Amino acid sequence: MSAFLLLSPLSCLALSALSLQTRSVQPPLGLGCRATTLRAAAESGSAPLAVLSWRESSDPEPVVPDVSLTRSRDGSTGTATFRFEDPQVLKLNDIWSNGLITGLWLRDAEGVLHTRDVDVSFERGRPRGMTAILVLKSSTEWERFMRFMRRFAESNSLEFESAG
């Protein structure tokens, strides 16, 4: 049985009952003072409610990814796959200016979700896209991720609909 949640024509969340592969991912981390700053900025309306970035303390990625989700039959585990076409981080001299890519960081007022499972795709020898996979190892992590995605959808003026 499959259900779909649509964010926009470019971003689609697909939920399905598939078996999962195990991948190593760091558990969600706390933000400390950064969470307070993000929360205050979000309440004042001056900053996005949720952002994605490629480094722990870098600017948000402006490209909105396609996101697909899988979830186990019992709902205890899942994965979120983010696919970015021509992300800003792949632009010439970005690494020289901003440092190495350390993973995908998902930040909101609650804190941070993070994965180091990042791949780059190449076309004719040039980087064209990036894929990041976040493994959600419990129903609590799944619920936390869904709260992040609702904030991310709101921050980027995307719609969040359930089909089914």
N, C-alpha and C positions, 0 to 999 in steps of 0.2 A: 504494500500500500504506500503510495507516495502523495505528498502534499507540497504545494509550492507557495512561497511567499515572494511577492514581487516588490522590488524597491523602485525600479525604473526600467526603461527599455535596456539600459546598459548594465543594470545590476539585478541579478535574479538569485534568490535563495531557494535552493531545491532541497527539500527534506525527503529522505528515503530510508528505508530499512535495509541497509547494506552492511555486510561485514566490514570491519575496520582493520586497517593495518596499524601496527604500533609504530610510533615515531617518538623520538625524544624531544620534549618541549619543556621549557622551564615553567613552573607553576606561576599563577598570577602574582605580581609583585605589588607592594604598597608604593604610593607616590610620595608620602611625607608632605613637605611644604608645597610641592607642586600641585597636589590634589586640592589644597585649600585655595591656591591661586586660580586653578581651572574652575573650581566650584563658584568662587566669587565672580569670575569673569562671565561664566555661563548665566548666573543669576542676574547680572547687570545687562546681559544681552550684547556684550562687546566682543565675545569670543565664541567659537563653535562649542557645542555641548560635547562632541566626541570627535577625535581626530586619529588618523593613521600616520605613522612616520617610520622611517627606516633606521633611525638612530635614537638612542635613549633621550637625547636632549637636542633634537633638531626640529626644524620647521615641519609642519604637516605636509603630507603628500597631497597635491591638488587634484590628481587624477583619481576618479571614483572607480573602484574595481568591480568586476563581476564577482559575486560571492556565491559559492555553492556549499550546501551543508549536507552531511550524512549523519544519521543517528542510528544507534543500535536498536534492535527490536524492543528491548526492555527499557530504552531511554536513558540508560546509565552512562553511555559514552557517545562521542560524536567527533566529527571533524568539520572545520570550516576552511575552505580553500578560496584564497583571494587571488584573482588574476587581473593584473594591471597591464594595459597596453600603453606603451611609450610613457612610463612614469618619469616624472621630473628628475628623480635620482639618477637616471641613466644618461642625462644630458652631459655634454662635454665639460670637463673640469669640475663636476660636482664633487667627486671624491677628493680632488685636490683642495677644494674650498671647504668642504664640510666633514671630511673624514670617511672612514670605511663604513660600509653598511653592516650593522650589527644584528639585524633581524627586523621583524615587523612589530612595531609597538602600537597597541590600541589603547588610547588614553581617553578617559572621561572623568567626571566628577567622583566616581567611585574608586578610581585607581587605574591600574594598568594591567592589560593582558599582553603577553609577549611570546613570540616564537622565533627560533633561530632557523627553522626549516624554510629556507628561501632558495629558489632557483631562478636563474636568468635564462631566457631563451634568446637565441641569436638568429638573425636572418641576413644572409650574405656577409657574414663576419661582423655585423653590428648588433649590439644589444637592442632588442625590440620589446621585450616584455618581461615581467617578473611574476612569479607564483610563490605564495607563502601558504603554508599549511599549519593551522592551529589545531592541536588535539585537545579535545574537551573530555577529561577523564572522569567526570562525575555529573550527576544531574544538577548539582549546585553550580559547577562551572558552566554548564549549558545555559542555565537560567541567567547567570551573570553575563554571558556572551550575548544572549538575546536582549538584555537590557541595554548593553552597549550598542547593538545594532539599531535598536529603536532610537537611541540618541543620535547615532550617526546618520540615520535616515532623516531625522528632524533637522540636524545641522546642515545637511546638504540639499534640503528641500526635495527629498525623495518620498515617494509614497510607500507605505508598508501595508500590503494586502495579503490576506490568507485566501487561497483558492481551494476550497473544499472543505 
